[in-house]
Amino acid sequence: MLYIGTAKGLEADVIPRAGIPFKTISAVGLERRRIWKNIPAVAKVARGLGEAWHHIRRFQPDLVVGTGGYVSGPVCLAAALQGIGVVIHEQNAFPGFTNRLLAKMARAVCLTFNEAAERFPRGARLVTTGLPVRPEILQADRGACRHQLGLKSDQLLLVVVGGSQGARSINQAMLPLLKELAGRKDVAVLHVTGRRDYEGFLGQLREWGIDLVKCGNITIEPYVYNMERALAAADLVIGRAGASFLAEILARGVPAILIPYPHAAANHQEYNARAVARKGAAVLILDRELKGGRLRDVVQKLLGDRDSLQKMAAAARRLGRPDALDAILGVIAAELDKGQAPPGGRR
């Protein structure tokens, strides 16, 4: 196995730590609207393609797997030009520009959302596999996790998370809701603010007259390392609509209120959220609607309607793909079994 990425990406730290051979290429994102801004990037893209060609020629893989993004483009293109099979995976309901370009030369395109299929070119081989989630997410025991969090058997747990960096707009919208939920015996709240906003948010809680010690049912954290425990225990989740987060809550069958990040590339988070909401597993609230009090109204309604929460949970489980990793590996294995190795390959 060989992993190809960039020297500045997160993979440059994570992949070597996992003991996986790692090579880098030059890569840069391209502007699709202001095309003239791409002129300085052309040389870097060409250099990246040459570096990818070199790495692939030396390693001689039987198959290359791409996951989209500007690193994946030159690597998959270099592989295809050398006659090596390519499989790509698209995480989002609105496929990225790179994957749409690569789709025709790929042997298979693995999809997380069926909704992405209509945006790929005709002739592309599309297979809906889902997006793999960490084993810890799937293995967490709900009863044990609720006990660890000190929850009562009839107590609903609301988990609020804006991603690893938090989400200021969600944090602000939660203030009046937390004021109303403070002290309730039937509801507990775990609110993850993000490290950036944590101290400031605690100060705002005091300004709103929310005493975390006295109310006893609200926990505020800057970050949660064992998110698997929180999701296993949750009855309702509020969060963004990134593909990985959605894959986790759907695999766990957790109802959600999704607030897509409004500045995501090609607005893909809104497409993700709509795909899930359309199937009844979530409620979609746009970020601009947070100032109107809609979040508070929706949460209060759902917390007071356990039947609706159960129906949303069932819809989430139907959408969830806990077998996503096996499905993707099955696609890869099938392509390898076709025996179409590149000239000089290792088969």
Secondary structure, DSSP 8 states (H G I E B T S, - for coil): --EEE-SSSTHHHHHHHTT--EEE-------SSSGGGGGGGHHHHHHHHHHHHHHHHHH--SEEEE-SSTTHHHHHHHHHHTT-EEEEEE-SSS--HHHHHHGGGSSEEEES-GGGGGGS-TT--EEE------HHHHH--HHHHHHHTT--TT-EEEEEE--TT--HHHHHHHHHHHHHHTT-SSEEEEEE--TTTHHHHHHHHHHTT--HHHH-SEEEES--S-HHHHHHH-SEEEE---HHHHHHHHHHT--EEE---TTSGGGHHHHHHHHHHHTTSEEE--GGGGGGTHHHHHHHHHHT-HHHHHHHHHHHHHH--TTHHHHHHHHHHHHHHTT---TT---
